[in-house]
């Protein structure tokens, strides 16, 4: 990517793993919380990496950035997660330059989601960019690419029907409950964890189950109370978790902790209990599965649920892909203009130097010469000249490299590190 004058490194990479090859346990090892992502980005910046984006969701963990070699990014991920290089290599993927750009477009527009058309990822991508921007490791390439993916996501959502119906794991979990729990409107539901997935699940529960007996528990009680106030639900203290589990029929776990929050010791139910774990890493311990009367379902199982809605969405994949290609082509054209940006900048500076010399000469020769007026007129002429050259270089029928060399030769331009 050096020729585009964006990064000192030669290539842009995406390294990562997702639900396609990595199971929930392995994804959990490479999952990064907010603190880990910040620390990773800071270390990357200190090591000289000048453009990096980190995304970590229940379905994937990916690094998108510039490096001399992809192992630089792989090592960063392993240094800040519980996963090893050996584990990563078994399930990982590495994309380079245009392939990496295409992959991010697919991810950001829901075409690579565990549930086709799931647009939760775009808000997570926005958060990732804000994080990189705050740490000053989001260069113009990263910023322009993120904006392009966001634009594609908006268009696909408004111009196609790929996101109609169920659009998230939160919705799929409620669909599962409706299909597998008889008389759900009269059952007791306990939602443990009120982060984004928990909030979305809560809204879907209220909308589709017609059940008002929903209790919320969160480590930070005030967060649960914010949601409860909106829907007139009951909130219990974190210390009441075990007591509430005893009487509940459906337990939904969306806590997002790094270790299991629901263990065998917490469960003493004497009636059927369905537990849905919507967390990565898993927040329901494996030994819970062996308990009598208890059924556990993880989000990976929920994501495999296919219905008529998902089948209908597949029809809109070609239309969504066409939108992606259109906006991606625009991004690539912008990227190509970066090749000649230093030359145009140097040309503008050269013309400005000529202008300054001529204005200085004329001001000494003419008593009533207006330097300010001459400066305004000259700058407008310079702007039009450089714009004309820039438009010429953008023309697909033009050999841009030959034109750049000709410009350098005619105007004796020196392209130094400052111009680049």
N, C-alpha and C positions, 0 to 999 in steps of 0.2 A: 504493500500500500504506500510505499515511499513516493512513488511517482505521482500520487494524488496529493502529496504535501499535507497529509492529515496526521500520520503517525511516523515515528522513527523506525517502526518495525515493518517488515515486509508483508505480513499477512494478517487477515482478520479471521479469527476462529470461533466456532461454537464447540464447546466440549460439554458433555452431559450424559445423563441417563434418565430414562422415563419408564412409565408403566408397561411398555411393550416388552421389555426384557427383564427389568428389575422388579422383583416382588416388593410387597409393602415393607418387609423387614429390611431389605437391602436399601430401598429408597429412604427408609428411616435413618440409616447410618449416614447417608450423605445429605440429609435434610439440614438446612441452615436457618437458624432463627435470626431475628433482626440484629442482635449483638454480633453474632458470628459473621453476618454479611458485612457489617460495618468494619469489623476487624480485618476481614479478608481484603476489602477494598483499600483500606489504609496500608496494609502490607504491600499490596500490588502497586500502589502509588509510590511507596518508598523504594520499591525494587526497580522503578523506572517505567512501569507500564503506564501508557498515557491515554488509554481508553478502555473501559471495562463496564459491563453490565452483569448483574447477578440476579437470577430468578430461582426461587425455591418454593415449590408448592407441594401439595399432596401427591401430585402426579409426576413431578419432574424436578430435577435440580440442574441448572445450566449456567455456564459462564460464557459470555459473548464478549470477545475482546481482542486486542492486538497483542501479538507476541512474536518472538523470533521463532519459537517452536511451541506446539500445543502442550508439551509437557510442562511448560511454565505455568499454564492455567490448571492443568491436572494436579500438579503439586500443591498449588494454592488451595484447591478444593479439598484435597486430602488432609492438608495441614490444619484446616479449620472445621473438619467434620470428623465423624467416628469411622469413616470408611478408609480402606487402604487402596493403594495404587493397583494391587493385584485384583481386588474385588471390583474396582472401577473398570479395569480392562476387560473383564468378562462380559460386561453388559453395556459398555459405553459406546458412544458415537462421537466422531470428530468430523466437523464440516469446515471447509476453508473457503474464504472469499465469497464468490457468488453463491456457492452452495450454502454457506452459513447465512447469508442474507435471505435466501429463499426459505430456509428452515425457520428463521425468526418470523417471517411473514405467515407461514403455515401455523406456527404456534400461536401467534398473537391474534389470529383471526378464527381460532377455534377449529381449524381443519386438522389439527394434530392432537386434539383433546381426547381424553378417555371417553367422554360423551360428546359426540360430534355436535358442533355448534355451541359448546359451552364457552360463554364469553366472560367468565370470571377472570380468565387469564389476563385480559387486557388491562383490568384495573391493577393487577399484580405487576404487570409490566410497567405501568405508569409509576407505581411506587418504587420499582427498581431504578427507574431513571432518576426520580427525585433523589433517591439515596446516593446515586453516583454523582449527580450534579452537586449535591451538598458537600461531598468529599472532594469535589473538583477533579473527577476522573472520567467525566463525560465530555469527550471532545466533540467537535462539530459533526463528525461522522456518526457517532452514537446518537447525538441529539436529532439529527436529520432522519436517521433510520427509524428511531422510535416514533417520531412524528408521522412518518410514512406508514408505518404499521398501524398506528392508531387511526389514521385516515382510512386505510383499507378496511379496518374492523368496523368503523362507522358505516361505510358504504355497504359492506356485506350485510350488516344487520338491518339496514333500511331498504336495500334494493333486492334482497333475497329473503326466502322464508326458512333459511337454514337454522335459525334460532327459535323458531316457533315451537310451542309445547315445552317439554322438559328441557331445561338448559343447564342443569347443574346436578352434582351429586346430592345436594340438599333436596332437590325436587325428587330425584330417583329414590332417596331414602323414604320419603313420604309415600311414594307410589308403592314401594315394597310393603310398607306398613298397611296400606289400604288393601293390598292383595292377600296379606298373610295373617292379619289380626282381625278376627270377626268382631263385629259390634264395636269398632274402634271409638265411636263417639261417646261410649260409656266406659272406656278404659282410662286408667290413670297413666299419664305420660310424664316422665322426668327428663328434662334437658339439662345436661351437665356441660357447661362451657358456652359462653355467649359472645364468642368472637364472630367473625364475618360468616363462617359456615353455620355456626349456631344460630345467629340472627336470621339468616336466610331459611334455615330449617324450621325455625319457630314460625315465621310468616307463612310458610307452606303448610305447616301443621294446622294452623288456625283456619287457613283458607279452605283446605281440602278435607279435613277430618270432622269439622263441625264439633270439635271437642274443646270444652272450656276448662277441663280439669288438667291443666298443664302447669307443672312446677318448674321453676328455674333455679339452678344453683351455679354460682361462679365464685372462684377464689376471691375476686374483687366484687363484693356484693353490689356496690353502686352501679356497676356495668349491667348487672342482671336487672336491677331496679329500673334502669332507663328503658329497657325493652318491656318489662312487665307493666310499667305505667302506660305504655302505648297500647297494650292489648288487654289490660286489666287481668294480669296473671299473678299467681302466687310466687313469692321469692322466699327461699329458705337459706339459712346460713350454711357455709361450707361444712361446719361441724355436724350438720344434720344429714349429711349425705348417706351414711349407712342406714339411718332410720328411714329415710325416704325410699331407699332402694327396696327395703323390706315390703313395702305396700304398693310399689309401682308395677305396672304391667309391661310398659315399654320404656327402656332406658336408652337415651341417645347421648353418646359421648362425643363432644366436639371440643376437647380441651387443648389440643395442640401442644402438649407437654413433650419433653424429650424422653420421658420414661412413663410406663403405665400408671394411670391415675385410678383405674378400676382393677382391683386385685381380688383374688379368691376370698380373702379374709373379710371383705366388705359385703359379701353377698350371702344372705341367709333367707332367701325367698322360699316360701312354701307353696307358691303357685307359679304357673308358667311365666317366665320372664324373657322378653326379647331384648337383646342388647345390640344396638347399631353403633359401630365404631367408625366415626367419620374423620379420624385423625391419622396423620403421618408425622412421626413414627406412630405405630399402634399404641393407643392409650388404654386398651383392655388387655390385661395379661393373658398369655396363652393358656395358663392353667384354669382359667374361667370356663373354657370350652368343655371341660370334663364334668362340670357340675350338673346334677340332675335338675330337670325343669328349666334349664337355661339354654337359650339359643343365641349364638353370637354371629353377627354378620359384619364383615369389614367393607369399607367403601369400594375395594376392588371388585367384590362380588356385586355390589350395587351397580357399578359402572358397566358390568357385563349385561345388564338387563336391556334387552332390545324389544322395542314395541313398534307399533305402527307409526308413531311420531318420528322415531329415529329412521325408520325405513323411508319415510317421506322426505326427510331432510337430505338423504343421499342424492336425491334428484337435483339438488341445488349446488352440489359440489362443483360441477363445471363452471357455473356462473360465478361462484365465489372465487374459483381459481383464476378466472379471466380478469376479475377486478384486482386480484393480487398482482397478476402479471402487469396490468396497466400501470398501477401505482409503483410497482417495483422498477419498471422500465424508466419511469420518470426519475426515480431515485438514482438509477445507474447513470442517466444522462447528466444529472447534477454532479455525480461523482466524476464523470469524465471532464466536466468543466474545471475541476480542481487541478487538472494537469497543467492548464495554461494560466491559472490564477496568478502565480508569481511573475510570469512574463508580462501579463497585462498590468500588474502592479508596478513592475519596473519601467514599462513603457510610459505609464502615467507619471511616474516620478521624473523620467527623462524629459517629457514634454513640459512638465512644471518647471524644471531647471532652465530649459530654453526660454520659457515664458518670463521667468524672473530676470534673466539676463537682458532680454529684450526690453522689458518694462523699465528696468534700471537705466538702460542706454537711452531710451526715448525720454525719460523724465529729465535727464541731464541736457538733452538737446532742445526740448520744447518747454518754454516757461509756463504755458497754460495746460500742460499735459496732466490729465487726471489718472493717477496711478490706481485709485480705487475702481474707477469705471473700467479701465483696461484690464484689471485683475478679474472683474466679474465676467466680462466678455470672453477673456482668454480661458477661464476655467470652464465655461460652458462649451467652448470649442473643443477643449481637451476631453471633456466628458463624452461628447458626441463622437470624437475620433476613436477613443478607447472602446466605446460601446460598439462602434462599427467593426472594429477588429474582433471583439468578443463574439459578436453575432456570426462573423465569418468563420471563426474557429468552431462554433457550435454546429455548423452546417454538416450534416452527415455525408455530403458528397465531397467534402474537403479533406485533404490529407493534412490533418492538424499538426502532426509532428514536423512535416516539411515547412508549413507556414510559421510555426514557432521558431524554427531555426532561421528562417528568412527574416523574421522580425528582429531577432537577436542580432543578426548580421547587419541589417540596414541601419538600425538605431544604436548599434554597438552597446547592447544591454548586458549588464553584468548581473547575473542572478546569484545572489549570495544567500547565506543562511537566514539573514534578516528578512529577505523578501519571501523566502519559503515558509 
